[in-house]
Every structure is written in structure tokens, then in C-alpha cells.
Amino acid sequence: MPGKQPCPWLPPVAERLGPETTRRHPEKGAAFYRAALEYAQSQWLDGKPAQAILQINKSFMADLKGDEPILEQFPPAYRALDWIIGKSWAGAEGFVGNPVRHFQHLASRMSGPRGEIRRWRAWACFHLARHRLEGKGFPKDGVQLAREGLWIPGRERVLHEIGRKGWSREVDQLLLIEKIG
């Protein structure tokens, strides 16, 4: 897909991909994980950063133990998320929405299979987006915070829980962002 710079933290793709990319992997294993990352790259290259972010979210649904080779080749996509947000926040790359609010809502409404770890990952993405977008006009949802009495866990608690419940070396990927971001 010529033109736009691909995200260096996502797998390369040679063609435009659609929703069937992930749907053909109902087992949610390693093939699903890679497909979600490839679909994120495709959406990014197609000028849809918000959709790319949603596919990165989807990659976190993968049912992996944490020691699969795919995680060595393509670690948890926090760096990809940070890169996409950094490139697209001003709107020139396409609609990005409000990633801070998106992750707040995602974390506070997460359910289903592996819901607990997915909540912690969403909070990690929330903190990542807040840090990346600080001072750029991407607020939290204060109405939700007040109406629901929502508690936003601190960064250290999020890292601790991901370290306990997430994939091996997943926290390392988050800590890399602080060093490069």
C-alpha cells in the first residue's frame, strides 16, 4: 500500500484488509493476534487512525499464554499505539477521536473473556494516551467520572497488575515508551 509511512511497530501488509481478517480466527490465538495487528496496520495506511487503535485493542483480546513466538516477533502493541497517537493527534492523518476518553470508557466497561487483564491493558493505554496527549486538548470524561464515581487506577498499580496477569515482558514494552516518548 504505497504512500503513507507504515507504523514500524506493526507487521507489514501488502493489501487493504477488512473485518474478515480477524473473524477467520475465532480461537483468538496467535493467528488472531497477528491478524489484528495486520488489520491495524491496514487501517493506519488507509488513513483511519481511530480504527487502527481499535484493532490494537482487539489484539489485546488474544488468548495467549505469553511465551508464544509471535510475541517475540511482534510484542504487545503499546509502542504502535504510542506511535499512531503521536502521528495522528493533530488530525492530518485522519480521524483519531479522543484516545484518552476512548480508553477511559473501554477500561470502565470491559467484560467478557479475559476481562480483568483487558481492563488493566485499557488503563495502561489510557495512561499512555494521557501522557502523549497532555496539553493538546484531549480530556478525560469528567461527566462519567462524577456520575459513576469512577476510580482511575494509578500508573504504578496498572503496571503491577499487568506484570501479575499479563504476558511475559508485557510491562517491559510499556516501560520502553517512557524511554522513547
Long-range contacts (C-beta under 8 A, 24 or more apart in sequence): 1-42, 1-45, 1-46, 3-45, 4-44, 4-45, 4-47, 4-93, 6-41, 6-44, 6-45, 7-40, 7-41, 7-44, 7-52, 7-80, 7-83, 7-84, 8-83, 9-74, 9-77, 9-79, 9-80, 9-83, 10-37, 10-38, 10-40, 10-41, 10-44, 10-74, 10-77, 10-80, 11-37, 11-38, 11-41, 11-74, 12-41, 13-38, 13-41, 13-42, 13-45, 15-42, 16-42, 16-45, 16-46, 17-42, 22-55, 22-58, 27-63, 28-61, 28-62, 28-63, 28-113, 29-62, 29-63, 29-64, 30-62, 30-64, 30-68, 30-69, 30-70, 32-61, 32-62, 32-63, 33-59, 33-62, 33-64, 33-68, 33-70, 33-71, 33-74, 34-70, 34-74, 36-61, 36-62, 37-74, 37-77, 37-80, 40-77, 40-80, 44-84, 47-93, 47-94, 48-94, 48-95, 49-84, 49-85, 49-87, 49-88, 49-93, 49-94, 49-95, 49-96, 50-94, 50-95, 50-96, 50-97, 50-102, 52-84, 53-81, 53-84, 53-85, 53-96, 53-97, 53-99, 53-102, 56-80, 56-81, 56-84, 57-106, 57-122, 57-125, 60-118, 60-121, 60-122, 61-113, 61-114, 61-118, 63-113, 63-114, 64-167, 65-167, 66-166, 66-167, 66-168, 66-170, 67-168, 71-167, 71-168, 71-169, 75-169, 75-170, 75-173, 76-121, 76-166, 76-167, 76-170, 76-173, 78-124, 78-125, 78-128, 78-173, 78-174, 78-176, 78-177, 79-173, 79-176, 79-177, 79-180, 81-125, 81-128, 81-129, 82-128, 82-132, 82-177, 82-181, 85-128, 85-129, 85-132, 85-133, 86-132, 86-181, 89-132, 89-133, 89-136, 89-138, 98-138, 98-139, 99-125, 99-129, 99-133, 99-138, 100-126, 100-129, 100-130, 100-133, 100-138, 100-139, 100-140, 101-138, 101-139, 101-140, 101-141, 102-129, 103-129, 104-140, 104-141, 104-144, 104-150, 104-152, 105-141, 105-144, 108-144, 108-148, 108-150, 116-165, 117-161, 117-162, 117-165, 117-166, 120-158, 120-161, 120-162, 120-165, 120-166, 121-162, 121-166, 123-152, 123-153, 123-158, 124-158, 124-159, 124-162, 124-174, 126-152, 127-155, 127-158, 128-174, 128-177, 131-181, 132-181
